[in-house]
Amino acid sequence: MAQTNINIRMDEELKKNFEEICNNLGLNMSVAFNVFAKAVVRKQGIPFEVSLRNDTFYNDANMERLTQSLASLRSGNIIVQESDEDGYE
C-alpha cells in the first residue's frame, strides 16, 4: 500500500507532551496517528465523545447536592455513612 505524508499544526507544548506519552507507550507519533485514523475508519466517526457540554460532574443536580452537603458540614450536621465495599467492616 502506498504511503503519503500529512502535515499537522499543533501547539508546541501539546506536541511535546503527546510525543512523550507516545514514547512511553513504545510508539512514535506517526504510529499513534495511524492508530487514531484506523479507529475513525472502523467506527465511521471520532472514536470518543466530542461535546460542547460542560463536565457532567458539575451539572445542576450535583452542584445542588454539593452545596447542601457543604451547608450541612458547616452547620455541624454531619452524617457518617460506612461502606464495606473495600472489604472493611
MITIRO-478698 format. One record per residue (C-alpha): residue in three letters; x, y, z; residue number from 1. Coordinates in steps of 0.25 Angstrom, whole numbers. Layout:
N
["ALA" [X Y Z] NUM],
...
# end
This chain:
89
["MET" [0 0 0] 1],
["ALA" [6 14 -4] 2],
["GLN" [9 23 7] 3],
["THR" [6 38 8] 4],
["ASN" [11 50 17] 5],
["ILE" [2 58 25] 6],
["ASN" [6 72 32] 7],
["ILE" [-1 75 45] 8],
["ARG" [0 88 52] 9],
["MET" [-2 88 67] 10],
["ASP" [3 95 79] 11],
["GLU" [18 93 83] 12],
["GLU" [15 89 97] 13],
["LEU" [4 79 93] 14],
["LYS" [13 73 83] 15],
["LYS" [24 71 93] 16],
["ASN" [14 65 103] 17],
["PHE" [8 56 92] 18],
["GLU" [21 51 87] 19],
["GLU" [26 48 102] 20],
["ILE" [13 39 104] 21],
["CYS" [15 32 91] 22],
["ASN" [29 29 94] 23],
["ASN" [25 24 108] 24],
["LEU" [15 15 101] 25],
["GLY" [26 10 91] 26],
["LEU" [20 17 79] 27],
["ASN" [24 29 71] 28],
["MET" [15 40 67] 29],
["SER" [13 34 53] 30],
["VAL" [8 21 58] 31],
["ALA" [-1 28 68] 32],
["PHE" [-8 36 58] 33],
["ASN" [-9 23 49] 34],
["VAL" [-16 16 61] 35],
["PHE" [-25 28 62] 36],
["ALA" [-28 28 47] 37],
["LYS" [-31 13 47] 38],
["ALA" [-41 15 59] 39],
["VAL" [-48 26 52] 40],
["VAL" [-50 18 39] 41],
["ARG" [-54 5 47] 42],
["LYS" [-64 13 55] 43],
["GLN" [-68 23 44] 44],
["GLY" [-67 34 53] 45],
["ILE" [-58 40 64] 46],
["PRO" [-55 29 74] 47],
["PHE" [-58 37 86] 48],
["GLU" [-69 47 90] 49],
["VAL" [-67 61 85] 50],
["SER" [-77 70 92] 51],
["LEU" [-79 85 96] 52],
["ARG" [-86 80 109] 53],
["ASN" [-79 84 122] 54],
["ASP" [-73 74 130] 55],
["THR" [-85 65 135] 56],
["PHE" [-79 65 149] 57],
["TYR" [-83 80 150] 58],
["ASN" [-97 78 146] 59],
["ASP" [-109 85 153] 60],
["ALA" [-113 73 162] 61],
["ASN" [-98 70 166] 62],
["MET" [-96 85 169] 63],
["GLU" [-108 86 178] 64],
["ARG" [-104 73 185] 65],
["LEU" [-90 78 188] 66],
["THR" [-96 92 193] 67],
["GLN" [-105 84 202] 68],
["SER" [-94 75 207] 69],
["LEU" [-85 87 210] 70],
["ALA" [-96 94 217] 71],
["SER" [-98 82 226] 72],
["LEU" [-84 81 229] 73],
["ARG" [-82 95 233] 74],
["SER" [-94 95 242] 75],
["GLY" [-88 82 249] 76],
["ASN" [-100 73 244] 77],
["ILE" [-91 62 239] 78],
["ILE" [-96 49 235] 79],
["VAL" [-85 37 234] 80],
["GLN" [-88 26 225] 81],
["GLU" [-80 14 225] 82],
["SER" [-78 4 213] 83],
["ASP" [-72 -9 213] 84],
["GLU" [-68 -8 198] 85],
["ASP" [-54 -9 201] 86],
["GLY" [-56 -21 210] 87],
["TYR" [-55 -14 223] 88],
["GLU" [-66 -14 233] 89],
# end
